[in-house]
Amino acid sequence: MKIVGVGIDIVKNNRVQKLIRNKKFLNRVFTIKEILNAKKISNKTNFFAKRIAAKESFVKATGYGFRDGVNFKDIEINNNKFGKPFYTLNSKIKKILKKRANLNKFELFLSISDEKDYSIAFTIIQQK
């Protein structure tokens, strides 16, 4: 197995706190599932900030960024029953990875963390 991409991003939480007051912003950046999951969380600012950082770190790991029709909602961040974060990618992203990076089978690794002022995410894309 070979690592084909690494990405990292950091977000200032108070910037996100202002943005998430805008419903249009929420609907443009987050999936319905992410918005519903946020309703269960008391610290919504850090919840959304970590997801923004994760989405940014993912596109950095691909090396392509947000272009050619790729947007934030194409990348969904979920958590397993133990709280471990993971990516859920739509078919458009999977096709792009296959076409641009020749990745038919791959694994994604995600680590996210937050403190009072900042949220950070780290992504690894590994070819199977």
A tleap script that builds the chain and sets N, CA, C and O, in Angstrom:
source leaprc.protein.ff14SB
mol = sequence {
  NMET LYS ILE VAL GLY VAL GLY ILE ASP ILE
  VAL LYS ASN ASN ARG VAL GLN LYS LEU ILE
  ARG ASN LYS LYS PHE LEU ASN ARG VAL PHE
  THR ILE LYS GLU ILE LEU ASN ALA LYS LYS
  ILE SER ASN LYS THR ASN PHE PHE ALA LYS
  ARG ILE ALA ALA LYS GLU SER PHE VAL LYS
  ALA THR GLY TYR GLY PHE ARG ASP GLY VAL
  ASN PHE LYS ASP ILE GLU ILE ASN ASN ASN
  LYS PHE GLY LYS PRO PHE TYR THR LEU ASN
  SER LYS ILE LYS LYS ILE LEU LYS LYS ARG
  ALA ASN LEU ASN LYS PHE GLU LEU PHE LEU
  SER ILE SER ASP GLU LYS ASP TYR SER ILE
  ALA PHE THR ILE ILE GLN GLN CLYS
}
set mol.1.N position { 0.847 -1.183 0.000 }
set mol.1.CA position { 0.000 0.000 0.000 }
set mol.1.C position { 0.887 1.239 0.000 }
set mol.1.O position { 1.937 1.278 0.640 }
set mol.2.N position { 0.437 2.236 -0.728 }
set mol.2.CA position { 1.240 3.432 -0.933 }
set mol.2.C position { 0.434 4.672 -0.576 }
set mol.2.O position { -0.733 4.787 -0.951 }
set mol.3.N position { 1.053 5.598 0.148 }
set mol.3.CA position { 0.407 6.871 0.446 }
set mol.3.C position { 0.481 7.735 -0.804 }
set mol.3.O position { 1.559 7.976 -1.347 }
set mol.4.N position { -0.681 8.198 -1.250 }
set mol.4.CA position { -0.726 9.021 -2.470 }
set mol.4.C position { -1.097 10.474 -2.180 }
set mol.4.O position { -1.052 11.318 -3.075 }
set mol.5.N position { -1.459 10.765 -0.944 }
set mol.5.CA position { -1.794 12.142 -0.612 }
set mol.5.C position { -1.892 12.383 0.875 }
set mol.5.O position { -2.347 11.528 1.634 }
set mol.6.N position { -1.453 13.574 1.283 }
set mol.6.CA position { -1.535 14.006 2.672 }
set mol.6.C position { -2.027 15.450 2.656 }
set mol.6.O position { -1.573 16.265 1.852 }
set mol.7.N position { -2.957 15.752 3.552 }
set mol.7.CA position { -3.466 17.118 3.644 }
set mol.7.C position { -3.721 17.509 5.085 }
set mol.7.O position { -4.069 16.668 5.914 }
set mol.8.N position { -3.547 18.776 5.377 }
set mol.8.CA position { -3.807 19.293 6.722 }
set mol.8.C position { -4.452 20.663 6.592 }
set mol.8.O position { -4.155 21.406 5.657 }
set mol.9.N position { -5.336 21.000 7.529 }
set mol.9.CA position { -5.947 22.321 7.521 }
set mol.9.C position { -6.275 22.731 8.947 }
set mol.9.O position { -6.595 21.895 9.793 }
set mol.10.N position { -6.193 24.011 9.196 }
set mol.10.CA position { -6.537 24.567 10.502 }
set mol.10.C position { -7.534 25.705 10.288 }
set mol.10.O position { -7.418 26.473 9.333 }
set mol.11.N position { -8.505 25.803 11.178 }
set mol.11.CA position { -9.580 26.794 11.058 }
set mol.11.C position { -9.702 27.540 12.376 }
set mol.11.O position { -9.671 26.942 13.452 }
set mol.12.N position { -9.841 28.847 12.277 }
set mol.12.CA position { -10.095 29.654 13.470 }
set mol.12.C position { -11.584 29.570 13.787 }
set mol.12.O position { -12.417 29.961 12.970 }
set mol.13.N position { -11.915 29.067 14.956 }
set mol.13.CA position { -13.303 28.764 15.309 }
set mol.13.C position { -14.218 29.985 15.309 }
set mol.13.O position { -15.374 29.880 14.898 }
set mol.14.N position { -13.729 31.143 15.759 }
set mol.14.CA position { -14.636 32.298 15.829 }
set mol.14.C position { -15.051 32.774 14.440 }
set mol.14.O position { -16.099 33.403 14.294 }
set mol.15.N position { -14.245 32.483 13.419 }
set mol.15.CA position { -14.639 32.800 12.047 }
set mol.15.C position { -15.849 31.953 11.636 }
set mol.15.O position { -16.773 32.445 10.988 }
set mol.16.N position { -15.827 30.688 12.019 }
set mol.16.CA position { -16.919 29.762 11.693 }
set mol.16.C position { -18.170 30.123 12.489 }
set mol.16.O position { -19.286 30.002 11.984 }
set mol.17.N position { -17.986 30.562 13.715 }
set mol.17.CA position { -19.124 30.931 14.559 }
set mol.17.C position { -19.990 31.982 13.869 }
set mol.17.O position { -21.217 31.927 13.945 }
set mol.18.N position { -19.354 32.932 13.201 }
set mol.18.CA position { -20.100 33.962 12.479 }
set mol.18.C position { -20.768 33.381 11.233 }
set mol.18.O position { -21.912 33.719 10.929 }
set mol.19.N position { -20.065 32.519 10.519 }
set mol.19.CA position { -20.572 31.972 9.264 }
set mol.19.C position { -21.790 31.067 9.449 }
set mol.19.O position { -22.715 31.100 8.637 }
set mol.20.N position { -21.795 30.257 10.516 }
set mol.20.CA position { -22.872 29.269 10.668 }
set mol.20.C position { -24.202 29.886 11.085 }
set mol.20.O position { -25.213 29.186 11.153 }
set mol.21.N position { -24.213 31.158 11.359 }
set mol.21.CA position { -25.485 31.847 11.623 }
set mol.21.C position { -26.291 32.015 10.338 }
set mol.21.O position { -27.498 32.257 10.376 }
set mol.22.N position { -25.616 31.883 9.212 }
set mol.22.CA position { -26.220 32.050 7.901 }
set mol.22.C position { -26.664 30.687 7.351 }
set mol.22.O position { -25.833 29.828 7.058 }
set mol.23.N position { -27.974 30.504 7.217 }
set mol.23.CA position { -28.531 29.226 6.729 }
set mol.23.C position { -28.039 28.889 5.325 }
set mol.23.O position { -27.813 27.720 5.012 }
set mol.24.N position { -27.870 29.908 4.474 }
set mol.24.CA position { -27.382 29.662 3.118 }
set mol.24.C position { -25.977 29.075 3.155 }
set mol.24.O position { -25.652 28.170 2.387 }
set mol.25.N position { -25.155 29.595 4.046 }
set mol.25.CA position { -23.798 29.056 4.201 }
set mol.25.C position { -23.860 27.591 4.629 }
set mol.25.O position { -23.190 26.743 4.040 }
set mol.26.N position { -24.654 27.297 5.643 }
set mol.26.CA position { -24.779 25.914 6.137 }
set mol.26.C position { -25.190 24.972 5.012 }
set mol.26.O position { -24.602 23.903 4.842 }
set mol.27.N position { -26.196 25.370 4.250 }
set mol.27.CA position { -26.711 24.509 3.181 }
set mol.27.C position { -25.760 24.395 1.994 }
set mol.27.O position { -25.836 23.428 1.236 }
set mol.28.N position { -24.875 25.358 1.822 }
set mol.28.CA position { -23.910 25.311 0.724 }
set mol.28.C position { -22.694 24.461 1.064 }
set mol.28.O position { -22.071 23.886 0.171 }
set mol.29.N position { -22.349 24.375 2.355 }
set mol.29.CA position { -21.103 23.724 2.771 }
set mol.29.C position { -21.321 22.339 3.374 }
set mol.29.O position { -20.455 21.473 3.254 }
set mol.30.N position { -22.454 22.119 4.015 }
set mol.30.CA position { -22.673 20.878 4.750 }
set mol.30.C position { -23.829 20.068 4.181 }
set mol.30.O position { -24.801 20.618 3.663 }
set mol.31.N position { -23.700 18.746 4.291 }
set mol.31.CA position { -24.773 17.854 3.851 }
set mol.31.C position { -25.918 17.907 4.861 }
set mol.31.O position { -25.755 18.385 5.983 }
set mol.32.N position { -27.050 17.417 4.446 }
set mol.32.CA position { -28.214 17.359 5.345 }
set mol.32.C position { -27.884 16.540 6.585 }
set mol.32.O position { -28.254 16.906 7.701 }
set mol.33.N position { -27.186 15.432 6.379 }
set mol.33.CA position { -26.831 14.569 7.514 }
set mol.33.C position { -25.918 15.302 8.504 }
set mol.33.O position { -26.087 15.173 9.717 }
set mol.34.N position { -24.962 16.063 7.994 }
set mol.34.CA position { -24.073 16.816 8.888 }
set mol.34.C position { -24.851 17.863 9.673 }
set mol.34.O position { -24.604 18.051 10.864 }
set mol.35.N position { -25.776 18.538 9.027 }
set mol.35.CA position { -26.579 19.553 9.705 }
set mol.35.C position { -27.462 18.910 10.772 }
set mol.35.O position { -27.607 19.456 11.866 }
set mol.36.N position { -28.050 17.756 10.466 }
set mol.36.CA position { -28.876 17.049 11.456 }
set mol.36.C position { -28.032 16.551 12.624 }
set mol.36.O position { -28.462 16.630 13.775 }
set mol.37.N position { -26.828 16.036 12.338 }
set mol.37.CA position { -25.941 15.568 13.408 }
set mol.37.C position { -25.527 16.705 14.333 }
set mol.37.O position { -25.326 16.488 15.528 }
set mol.38.N position { -25.398 17.910 13.797 }
set mol.38.CA position { -25.004 19.066 14.608 }
set mol.38.C position { -26.059 19.399 15.657 }
set mol.38.O position { -25.736 19.966 16.700 }
set mol.39.N position { -27.307 19.054 15.391 }
set mol.39.CA position { -28.375 19.349 16.344 }
set mol.39.C position { -28.193 18.593 17.658 }
set mol.39.O position { -28.724 19.004 18.690 }
set mol.40.N position { -27.448 17.494 17.623 }
set mol.40.CA position { -27.199 16.679 18.818 }
set mol.40.C position { -25.993 17.179 19.616 }
set mol.40.O position { -25.728 16.686 20.712 }
set mol.41.N position { -25.271 18.146 19.077 }
set mol.41.CA position { -24.013 18.612 19.660 }
set mol.41.C position { -24.207 19.978 20.310 }
set mol.41.O position { -24.856 20.855 19.739 }
set mol.42.N position { -23.645 20.158 21.498 }
set mol.42.CA position { -23.794 21.449 22.174 }
set mol.42.C position { -22.874 22.515 21.577 }
set mol.42.O position { -23.287 23.666 21.433 }
set mol.43.N position { -21.631 22.157 21.225 }
set mol.43.CA position { -20.695 23.133 20.664 }
set mol.43.C position { -20.712 23.046 19.138 }
set mol.43.O position { -19.848 22.418 18.526 }
set mol.44.N position { -21.699 23.680 18.550 }
set mol.44.CA position { -21.885 23.632 17.099 }
set mol.44.C position { -20.746 24.321 16.347 }
set mol.44.O position { -20.386 23.898 15.248 }
set mol.45.N position { -20.183 25.365 16.924 }
set mol.45.CA position { -19.089 26.074 16.258 }
set mol.45.C position { -17.924 25.126 15.995 }
set mol.45.O position { -17.449 25.036 14.863 }
set mol.46.N position { -17.464 24.429 17.008 }
set mol.46.CA position { -16.329 23.520 16.831 }
set mol.46.C position { -16.714 22.316 15.969 }
set mol.46.O position { -15.888 21.814 15.207 }
set mol.47.N position { -17.950 21.855 16.082 }
set mol.47.CA position { -18.430 20.748 15.250 }
set mol.47.C position { -18.277 21.102 13.771 }
set mol.47.O position { -17.708 20.332 12.998 }
set mol.48.N position { -18.786 22.267 13.385 }
set mol.48.CA position { -18.713 22.676 11.985 }
set mol.48.C position { -17.293 23.066 11.574 }
set mol.48.O position { -16.887 22.801 10.443 }
set mol.49.N position { -16.539 23.685 12.470 }
set mol.49.CA position { -15.160 24.080 12.155 }
set mol.49.C position { -14.302 22.850 11.852 }
set mol.49.O position { -13.496 22.869 10.922 }
set mol.50.N position { -14.472 21.789 12.633 }
set mol.50.CA position { -13.706 20.559 12.380 }
set mol.50.C position { -14.066 19.966 11.024 }
set mol.50.O position { -13.200 19.433 10.330 }
set mol.51.N position { -15.320 20.054 10.649 }
set mol.51.CA position { -15.737 19.511 9.353 }
set mol.51.C position { -15.223 20.351 8.183 }
set mol.51.O position { -14.869 19.810 7.135 }
set mol.52.N position { -15.183 21.649 8.359 }
set mol.52.CA position { -14.594 22.491 7.323 }
set mol.52.C position { -13.117 22.147 7.162 }
set mol.52.O position { -12.630 21.990 6.042 }
set mol.53.N position { -12.407 22.031 8.281 }
set mol.53.CA position { -10.982 21.681 8.227 }
set mol.53.C position { -10.786 20.319 7.569 }
set mol.53.O position { -9.849 20.140 6.791 }
set mol.54.N position { -11.656 19.358 7.871 }
set mol.54.CA position { -11.540 18.016 7.291 }
set mol.54.C position { -11.765 18.040 5.787 }
set mol.54.O position { -11.039 17.386 5.038 }
set mol.55.N position { -12.758 18.784 5.345 }
set mol.55.CA position { -13.043 18.869 3.909 }
set mol.55.C position { -11.882 19.546 3.176 }
set mol.55.O position { -11.492 19.116 2.091 }
set mol.56.N position { -11.338 20.603 3.773 }
set mol.56.CA position { -10.180 21.285 3.195 }
set mol.56.C position { -8.958 20.366 3.172 }
set mol.56.O position { -8.233 20.327 2.178 }
set mol.57.N position { -8.731 19.639 4.242 }
set mol.57.CA position { -7.556 18.751 4.268 }
set mol.57.C position { -7.704 17.622 3.254 }
set mol.57.O position { -6.712 17.157 2.693 }
set mol.58.N position { -8.938 17.178 3.016 }
set mol.58.CA position { -9.159 16.139 2.012 }
set mol.58.C position { -8.787 16.635 0.615 }
set mol.58.O position { -8.051 15.960 -0.106 }
set mol.59.N position { -9.287 17.799 0.231 }
set mol.59.CA position { -8.984 18.284 -1.121 }
set mol.59.C position { -7.503 18.618 -1.275 }
set mol.59.O position { -6.957 18.525 -2.374 }
set mol.60.N position { -6.855 19.003 -0.185 }
set mol.60.CA position { -5.401 19.206 -0.239 }
set mol.60.C position { -4.692 17.877 -0.453 }
set mol.60.O position { -3.719 17.805 -1.203 }
set mol.61.N position { -5.169 16.829 0.199 }
set mol.61.CA position { -4.563 15.506 0.038 }
set mol.61.C position { -4.714 14.988 -1.386 }
set mol.61.O position { -3.850 14.261 -1.876 }
set mol.62.N position { -5.799 15.354 -2.052 }
set mol.62.CA position { -5.980 14.922 -3.443 }
set mol.62.C position { -5.041 15.662 -4.380 }
set mol.62.O position { -4.685 15.161 -5.446 }
set mol.63.N position { -4.645 16.861 -3.967 }
set mol.63.CA position { -3.784 17.676 -4.807 }
set mol.63.C position { -4.534 18.490 -5.843 }
set mol.63.O position { -3.910 19.161 -6.665 }
set mol.64.N position { -5.855 18.446 -5.824 }
set mol.64.CA position { -6.661 19.129 -6.834 }
set mol.64.C position { -7.477 20.289 -6.276 }
set mol.64.O position { -7.850 21.193 -7.024 }
set mol.65.N position { -7.754 20.279 -5.000 }
set mol.65.CA position { -8.525 21.359 -4.406 }
set mol.65.C position { -9.978 21.361 -4.846 }
set mol.65.O position { -10.482 20.386 -5.404 }
set mol.66.N position { -10.633 22.474 -4.583 }
set mol.66.CA position { -12.026 22.653 -4.967 }
set mol.66.C position { -12.065 23.274 -6.362 }
set mol.66.O position { -12.086 24.497 -6.498 }
set mol.67.N position { -12.076 22.442 -7.385 }
set mol.67.CA position { -12.188 22.915 -8.767 }
set mol.67.C position { -12.887 21.850 -9.582 }
set mol.67.O position { -13.115 20.734 -9.114 }
set mol.68.N position { -13.218 22.204 -10.791 }
set mol.68.CA position { -13.884 21.279 -11.713 }
set mol.68.C position { -15.166 20.696 -11.125 }
set mol.68.O position { -15.465 19.513 -11.294 }
set mol.69.N position { -15.917 21.552 -10.430 }
set mol.69.CA position { -17.208 21.120 -9.919 }
set mol.69.C position { -17.181 20.462 -8.549 }
set mol.69.O position { -18.231 20.075 -8.038 }
set mol.70.N position { -16.015 20.326 -7.947 }
set mol.70.CA position { -15.934 19.742 -6.595 }
set mol.70.C position { -16.317 20.821 -5.599 }
set mol.70.O position { -15.811 21.942 -5.650 }
set mol.71.N position { -17.227 20.465 -4.686 }
set mol.71.CA position { -17.615 21.415 -3.655 }
set mol.71.C position { -17.668 20.738 -2.292 }
set mol.71.O position { -17.528 19.520 -2.181 }
set mol.72.N position { -17.868 21.537 -1.273 }
set mol.72.CA position { -17.848 21.051 0.110 }
set mol.72.C position { -18.856 19.930 0.361 }
set mol.72.O position { -18.561 18.988 1.096 }
set mol.73.N position { -20.032 20.024 -0.239 }
set mol.73.CA position { -21.078 19.034 0.029 }
set mol.73.C position { -20.789 17.665 -0.587 }
set mol.73.O position { -21.466 16.688 -0.265 }
set mol.74.N position { -19.793 17.585 -1.464 }
set mol.74.CA position { -19.405 16.291 -2.040 }
set mol.74.C position { -18.671 15.424 -1.027 }
set mol.74.O position { -18.506 14.221 -1.227 }
set mol.75.N position { -18.233 16.043 0.054 }
set mol.75.CA position { -17.436 15.365 1.087 }
set mol.75.C position { -18.215 15.454 2.392 }
set mol.75.O position { -18.526 16.548 2.864 }
set mol.76.N position { -18.527 14.309 2.968 }
set mol.76.CA position { -19.290 14.287 4.226 }
set mol.76.C position { -18.429 13.682 5.320 }
set mol.76.O position { -17.716 12.703 5.097 }
set mol.77.N position { -18.502 14.273 6.502 }
set mol.77.CA position { -17.755 13.774 7.658 }
set mol.77.C position { -18.753 13.167 8.636 }
set mol.77.O position { -19.716 13.811 9.052 }
set mol.78.N position { -18.497 11.916 8.990 }
set mol.78.CA position { -19.334 11.218 9.966 }
set mol.78.C position { -18.444 10.674 11.074 }
set mol.78.O position { -17.219 10.782 11.014 }
set mol.79.N position { -19.074 10.091 12.084 }
set mol.79.CA position { -18.334 9.467 13.178 }
set mol.79.C position { -18.899 8.075 13.414 }
set mol.79.O position { -20.108 7.860 13.331 }
set mol.80.N position { -18.003 7.126 13.711 }
set mol.80.CA position { -18.486 5.792 14.046 }
set mol.80.C position { -19.018 5.788 15.479 }
set mol.80.O position { -19.036 6.828 16.137 }
set mol.81.N position { -19.444 4.643 15.954 }
set mol.81.CA position { -20.078 4.579 17.278 }
set mol.81.C position { -19.130 4.937 18.421 }
set mol.81.O position { -19.576 5.227 19.531 }
set mol.82.N position { -17.819 4.919 18.150 }
set mol.82.CA position { -16.836 5.289 19.163 }
set mol.82.C position { -16.386 6.744 19.028 }
set mol.82.O position { -15.573 7.221 19.819 }
set mol.83.N position { -16.912 7.443 18.030 }
set mol.83.CA position { -16.574 8.839 17.819 }
set mol.83.C position { -15.491 9.080 16.784 }
set mol.83.O position { -15.184 10.229 16.468 }
set mol.84.N position { -14.906 8.011 16.249 }
set mol.84.CA position { -13.843 8.166 15.255 }
set mol.84.C position { -14.428 8.764 13.973 }
set mol.84.O position { -15.410 8.250 13.437 }
set mol.85.N position { -13.818 9.857 13.480 }
set mol.85.CA position { -14.344 10.475 12.259 }
set mol.85.C position { -13.940 9.691 11.008 }
set mol.85.O position { -12.884 9.061 10.958 }
set mol.86.N position { -14.813 9.752 10.004 }
set mol.86.CA position { -14.495 9.129 8.719 }
set mol.86.C position { -15.194 9.892 7.604 }
set mol.86.O position { -16.171 10.608 7.823 }
set mol.87.N position { -14.659 9.712 6.403 }
set mol.87.CA position { -15.218 10.367 5.226 }
set mol.87.C position { -16.287 9.499 4.577 }
set mol.87.O position { -16.178 8.273 4.533 }
set mol.88.N position { -17.316 10.158 4.079 }
set mol.88.CA position { -18.270 9.550 3.170 }
set mol.88.C position { -18.223 10.404 1.906 }
set mol.88.O position { -18.571 11.585 1.929 }
set mol.89.N position { -17.791 9.794 0.808 }
set mol.89.CA position { -17.627 10.527 -0.446 }
set mol.89.C position { -18.749 10.168 -1.395 }
set mol.89.O position { -19.185 9.018 -1.444 }
set mol.90.N position { -19.216 11.143 -2.145 }
set mol.90.CA position { -20.237 10.838 -3.135 }
set mol.90.C position { -19.583 10.257 -4.391 }
set mol.90.O position { -18.358 10.235 -4.509 }
set mol.91.N position { -20.400 9.795 -5.308 }
set mol.91.CA position { -19.884 9.127 -6.505 }
set mol.91.C position { -19.043 10.061 -7.372 }
set mol.91.O position { -18.109 9.612 -8.036 }
set mol.92.N position { -19.364 11.355 -7.371 }
set mol.92.CA position { -18.588 12.318 -8.165 }
set mol.92.C position { -17.127 12.348 -7.703 }
set mol.92.O position { -16.216 12.333 -8.531 }
set mol.93.N position { -16.902 12.388 -6.399 }
set mol.93.CA position { -15.536 12.424 -5.868 }
set mol.93.C position { -14.810 11.118 -6.171 }
set mol.93.O position { -13.634 11.125 -6.533 }
set mol.94.N position { -15.509 10.003 -6.022 }
set mol.94.CA position { -14.886 8.708 -6.322 }
set mol.94.C position { -14.462 8.628 -7.782 }
set mol.94.O position { -13.389 8.109 -8.091 }
set mol.95.N position { -15.301 9.141 -8.684 }
set mol.95.CA position { -14.955 9.147 -10.113 }
set mol.95.C position { -13.751 10.038 -10.384 }
set mol.95.O position { -12.876 9.690 -11.177 }
set mol.96.N position { -13.714 11.181 -9.726 }
set mol.96.CA position { -12.591 12.100 -9.905 }
set mol.96.C position { -11.292 11.455 -9.418 }
set mol.96.O position { -10.263 11.555 -10.087 }
set mol.97.N position { -11.334 10.803 -8.273 }
set mol.97.CA position { -10.125 10.134 -7.766 }
set mol.97.C position { -9.673 9.023 -8.714 }
set mol.97.O position { -8.479 8.810 -8.922 }
set mol.98.N position { -10.644 8.329 -9.277 }
set mol.98.CA position { -10.302 7.260 -10.216 }
set mol.98.C position { -9.686 7.840 -11.490 }
set mol.98.O position { -8.684 7.328 -11.990 }
set mol.99.N position { -10.286 8.902 -12.006 }
set mol.99.CA position { -9.837 9.485 -13.269 }
set mol.99.C position { -8.509 10.238 -13.116 }
set mol.99.O position { -7.570 10.006 -13.878 }
set mol.100.N position { -8.435 11.129 -12.139 }
set mol.100.CA position { -7.256 11.994 -11.995 }
set mol.100.C position { -6.070 11.300 -11.354 }
set mol.100.O position { -4.929 11.505 -11.766 }
set mol.101.N position { -6.331 10.489 -10.360 }
set mol.101.CA position { -5.229 9.881 -9.606 }
set mol.101.C position { -5.084 8.391 -9.884 }
set mol.101.O position { -4.222 7.730 -9.306 }
set mol.102.N position { -5.928 7.859 -10.769 }
set mol.102.CA position { -5.902 6.439 -11.097 }
set mol.102.C position { -6.081 5.569 -9.847 }
set mol.102.O position { -5.434 4.533 -9.691 }
set mol.103.N position { -6.966 6.015 -8.977 }
set mol.103.CA position { -7.224 5.290 -7.733 }
set mol.103.C position { -8.547 4.543 -7.834 }
set mol.103.O position { -9.618 5.140 -7.721 }
set mol.104.N position { -8.464 3.242 -8.048 }
set mol.104.CA position { -9.672 2.422 -8.040 }
set mol.104.C position { -10.037 2.022 -6.627 }
set mol.104.O position { -11.206 2.035 -6.240 }
set mol.105.N position { -9.018 1.665 -5.865 }
set mol.105.CA position { -9.232 1.258 -4.471 }
set mol.105.C position { -8.307 2.084 -3.597 }
set mol.105.O position { -7.103 2.174 -3.837 }
set mol.106.N position { -8.901 2.683 -2.580 }
set mol.106.CA position { -8.116 3.535 -1.693 }
set mol.106.C position { -8.737 3.531 -0.306 }
set mol.106.O position { -9.904 3.184 -0.123 }
set mol.107.N position { -7.925 3.927 0.665 }
set mol.107.CA position { -8.384 4.097 2.033 }
set mol.107.C position { -8.143 5.543 2.419 }
set mol.107.O position { -7.172 6.162 1.984 }
set mol.108.N position { -9.027 6.070 3.233 }
set mol.108.CA position { -8.890 7.427 3.740 }
set mol.108.C position { -8.725 7.377 5.253 }
set mol.108.O position { -9.425 6.639 5.947 }
set mol.109.N position { -7.801 8.162 5.738 }
set mol.109.CA position { -7.573 8.267 7.175 }
set mol.109.C position { -7.779 9.722 7.564 }
set mol.109.O position { -7.249 10.627 6.919 }
set mol.110.N position { -8.543 9.940 8.613 }
set mol.110.CA position { -8.884 11.294 9.044 }
set mol.110.C position { -8.701 11.418 10.547 }
set mol.110.O position { -9.145 10.567 11.319 }
set mol.111.N position { -8.047 12.478 10.939 }
set mol.111.CA position { -7.948 12.828 12.349 }
set mol.111.C position { -8.356 14.286 12.478 }
set mol.111.O position { -7.858 15.142 11.747 }
set mol.112.N position { -9.263 14.570 13.407 }
set mol.112.CA position { -9.688 15.945 13.656 }
set mol.112.C position { -9.582 16.247 15.141 }
set mol.112.O position { -9.737 15.360 15.981 }
set mol.113.N position { -9.318 17.501 15.452 }
set mol.113.CA position { -9.197 17.914 16.841 }
set mol.113.C position { -9.559 19.388 16.951 }
set mol.113.O position { -9.532 20.124 15.965 }
set mol.114.N position { -9.896 19.802 18.156 }
set mol.114.CA position { -10.219 21.204 18.369 }
set mol.114.C position { -9.819 21.638 19.763 }
set mol.114.O position { -9.722 20.839 20.695 }
set mol.115.N position { -9.595 22.915 19.866 }
set mol.115.CA position { -9.353 23.607 21.123 }
set mol.115.C position { -10.294 24.803 21.132 }
set mol.115.O position { -11.146 24.934 20.254 }
set mol.116.N position { -10.146 25.653 22.096 }
set mol.116.CA position { -11.037 26.803 22.200 }
set mol.116.C position { -11.025 27.653 20.928 }
set mol.116.O position { -12.086 28.011 20.417 }
set mol.117.N position { -9.848 27.975 20.419 }
set mol.117.CA position { -9.730 28.913 19.316 }
set mol.117.C position { -9.585 28.288 17.938 }
set mol.117.O position { -9.897 28.933 16.936 }
set mol.118.N position { -9.119 27.043 17.864 }
set mol.118.CA position { -8.804 26.441 16.565 }
set mol.118.C position { -9.313 25.008 16.448 }
set mol.118.O position { -9.444 24.282 17.434 }
set mol.119.N position { -9.594 24.632 15.202 }
set mol.119.CA position { -9.899 23.240 14.856 }
set mol.119.C position { -8.930 22.833 13.755 }
set mol.119.O position { -8.552 23.649 12.915 }
set mol.120.N position { -8.531 21.563 13.767 }
set mol.120.CA position { -7.535 21.090 12.817 }
set mol.120.C position { -7.940 19.710 12.305 }
set mol.120.O position { -8.589 18.935 13.007 }
set mol.121.N position { -7.542 19.423 11.070 }
set mol.121.CA position { -7.802 18.103 10.492 }
set mol.121.C position { -6.589 17.658 9.687 }
set mol.121.O position { -5.882 18.472 9.093 }
set mol.122.N position { -6.367 16.355 9.682 }
set mol.122.CA position { -5.257 15.746 8.959 }
set mol.122.C position { -5.802 14.558 8.185 }
set mol.122.O position { -6.515 13.725 8.743 }
set mol.123.N position { -5.470 14.476 6.904 }
set mol.123.CA position { -5.991 13.428 6.017 }
set mol.123.C position { -4.848 12.708 5.325 }
set mol.123.O position { -3.863 13.323 4.914 }
set mol.124.N position { -4.993 11.399 5.202 }
set mol.124.CA position { -4.081 10.577 4.403 }
set mol.124.C position { -4.929 9.793 3.414 }
set mol.124.O position { -5.954 9.217 3.779 }
set mol.125.N position { -4.491 9.776 2.153 }
set mol.125.CA position { -5.101 8.932 1.135 }
set mol.125.C position { -4.088 7.840 0.799 }
set mol.125.O position { -2.960 8.124 0.396 }
set mol.126.N position { -4.506 6.600 0.970 }
set mol.126.CA position { -3.617 5.461 0.737 }
set mol.126.C position { -4.199 4.559 -0.333 }
set mol.126.O position { -5.367 4.175 -0.267 }
set mol.127.N position { -3.387 4.224 -1.315 }
set mol.127.CA position { -3.808 3.313 -2.376 }
set mol.127.C position { -3.787 1.897 -1.827 }
set mol.127.O position { -2.846 1.500 -1.140 }
set mol.128.N position { -4.838 1.135 -2.136 }
set mol.128.CA position { -4.889 -0.263 -1.691 }
set mol.128.C position { -4.209 -1.157 -2.699 }
set mol.128.O position { -4.147 -2.371 -2.505 }
savepdb mol mol.pdb
quit
